[in-house]
Amino acid sequence: MTRNSVSDASLAGQPIDLTNCDREPIHIPGSIQPHGCLLACDAAARVVLRHSANAMRMLGLTDDPNGKPLAEIIGADHVHTLVNALAVAGHEPRPALVFGLEVNGQSFDVTGHRYDGHAILEFEPASENLGAVMSMARTVVGRLRALDSAEAVIQQAAYLIQAKLGYDRVMIYELGPDGAGKVVSEAKLDVHESFRGQYFPASDIPQQARALYLRNPIRVISDASFEPVPVLPVQDERGAALDMSYAHLRSVSPVHCEYLRNMGVSASMSVSIIINGQLWGLIACHHYAPKVLSMADRAAAEMVGEFFSMHLDSLRRKHARKAEDLARRALDDLMVDASRSEDVNTALENRLPQLADLISAEGIALWFNGKWSKQGHAPSHEAAEPLLRLAEAAPDGQIFQTDQLSTLLPEATDLTRIAAGVLIIPLSQRPRDFLFYFRQEAEQTLDWAGDPNKTYETGPLGDRLTPRKSFAIWKETVRGKSHPWSEADHRFAEALRISVVEVLLFNSELLADERARAAVRQRVLNQELNHRVKNILAVIRTLVSQKHHDGETLHSYTSALRGRIQALANAHDQVIRDENGGLLRDLLQAELGPYSAKGDDIRLQGPAISLDSRAFSVMALILHEMATNAAKYGALSQRSGQLAITWSLLPGGDCTIRWQESHVTGVRIPDTTGFGSDLIKRSLPFDLGGESELAFQPDGVVAQFRLPARFLRALDGDASAAIPALKSDDAPRLSSLEGRRVLLVEDQILIAMSLEAELQDHGLEVVGVAPNVATALQMIQDHAPDLAVLDLNLRNETSIPAAQMLMARGTRFIFATGYGRDIDLPDEFADVPVVQKPYLVQDILKAFRDA
């Protein structure tokens, strides 16, 4: 097979074999698998433009659907449901899911996505026992989350996925830097041989397939002997085939199907493992009989795959940090020993076992002051002479590495028989001293799993398409080569080089003292930063990890989580504005203001009290939970409800706060307590040493809180107040904003993309996103927006010039800032609304209306 990373659209519909499979346009096969059907509509999902040949039979249609309104084919209500699902999915081409859609008496699960000017809808028989499938996904994720090493996650994932999905074999397949793959984990039925430890050449997964695995993370083959179902018409009036990169029913390369059949495999599923935007590997599932995976099972598998990728990445980073810490400690020990020793050579030689552990290799050797020292599978001094000459010819101070030494030193057979790859670390300038790491030929390091004599029958596409033949090709590919040196290997090597050079330059007591002082300063700074970051992450992790209530929806969970994080953000902003914290009355008004429907339903009474930053953050979460619960179930959810909050100072200086709800009907004591109730009851005693009491009275909730005196400060005056009534015109009039053209000036692309999608979902048109002032000014001239959102601070400049141009044109706009509300704006912008980050789209819409 030739190596060509670019697919060739001219091959669409042409016979595919080993001579052209690396150019096969697998994203436009012109057909689908037969366990479902497909309708391709215009981007608005109004008119059917193409359909799979089995669509009429599966959907119970009597006429060719092409050219007809989609509503006429599946019903207007169903079209509305699917269009809403597509809108929720946003502009990402990943399919939205709709379960249990009834079409002409048949129940279907439907995936829908927009791509390349089409809305593509895929219909499959409805999933059974949807709840059990979701429970399966949660179980697998929970079991994987409990594992604390990458190796354990890789090994257990295969067993868990096999147990839950029922495939005969599940493999975790890792791709190396050279593109070759290895089965690193496997779960299988006992009757099947093992592929664990087996390698495959890079050509087994062509480049266009790898690119597609990045775009569409899951691929299912229900029957490797399936008859493709054509999509009609195969080409449109422009001669273009339908791009099905993100379709799950997309037909599969006949070369790959032949490969599976040669292995005896009838059905398969693969889930991409994507780390840092790169294809790390695959979760590959094989079944030895046809197996149709329902949409629910497939969605669950995709979620498990995504969690696996994130968890594996996290654990690998954790392992890398641990390895770097160990390496640093080993280097520190080395430096101490060498700096205290009169003979640096002896110190380095004695540390060879520890140095060998820093980088994965079969052998290590040191050439220092004309002396050769070695350990493990390393050559003798005589055999290494050509290597020493090669090292001395390398540029000064640069690390050298190769995984195929024989191509550089073809005559040094005594050396290359022992070492296929070498990493050379220069330790000094003159005379030249080096540290060498040696790796053997990759083939010699394999532990074969399974019967190496077993073979498979081959098909018409050639005997390459078998596991054993693939392994033989891989062996031929790596002949004389070692496993490649990774970026981490290079980093460790560079750290080692720097450390040893520092030891050799360590010649003054002053330098030693300064290094010690710098280390102390760095350690203190790192510890303080680590402490602060851990505290922040611990709070967020606690909020995210709360247990679900029975029956709680994803929407209610995310709404509650968003509110809690927003409460934390408001408290943090108050602390930033005033490091001493803030006023209790201001906090109450901020949390209760949105719920006031009339002028006298919420009363505040008590003296002026300031809370320090710690108490302010704790009470922000507690009062947010109280207000949210009152709005859902208590005084703020009923017209008759009343809420009074009173506080006073006790003789010892403590502050007692009473939350009294009244005139509430239907008060019911909950059967179980959730995260919010636990937070109300436990956070104040735990964090501040105070007290919290919560009681359910017949006509409303009563809560009592006691804040210790050391966290507050009494001020002069009375803070009693009524929460201002929410006027009838305070609700954003969204209909007046529909169709308005909006310019976003924002230098954080993720924030801009999120706001752009949400504004579009509310009917506004985003004409552009400008990351800087120059681009913003040009867009204002070219596109003339109706409204604009201006991030005030854009890295090294502000958006004031853009605001001045908009004001001169009479264009309404708002400022968004993460610096809090107390920003210093020119007087000309005194009446311009300011939205504080992190904001919700409702904040932006209300600010637009206010503007």
Helices and strands as residue ranges (DSSP letters): G 9-11, G 21-23, E 31-32, E 37-42, E 48-52, H 55-59, H 70-74, H 76-89, E 96-103, E 106-115, E 118-125, H 130-145, H 150-165, E 169-175, E 181-188, E 199-200, G 202-204, H 207-215, E 218-221, E 229-232, H 254-262, E 267-275, E 278-287, H 295-340, H 344-350, H 352-356, E 363-368, E 371-376, H 385-393, E 400-402, G 405-407, H 413-416, E 421-426, E 434-439, G 442-445, H 467-477, H 487-504, H 509-544, H 554-577, E 582-583, H 584-592, G 593-595, E 602-605, E 607-611, H 613-633, G 635-637, E 642-649, E 655-662, H 675-688, E 691-697, E 700-707, G 709-711, E 712-718, E 721-722, G 728-730, G 734-737, E 741-745, H 749-761, E 765-770, H 773-783, E 787-791, E 793-794, E 797-798, H 800-809, E 812-817, G 827-829, E 834-836, H 841-850
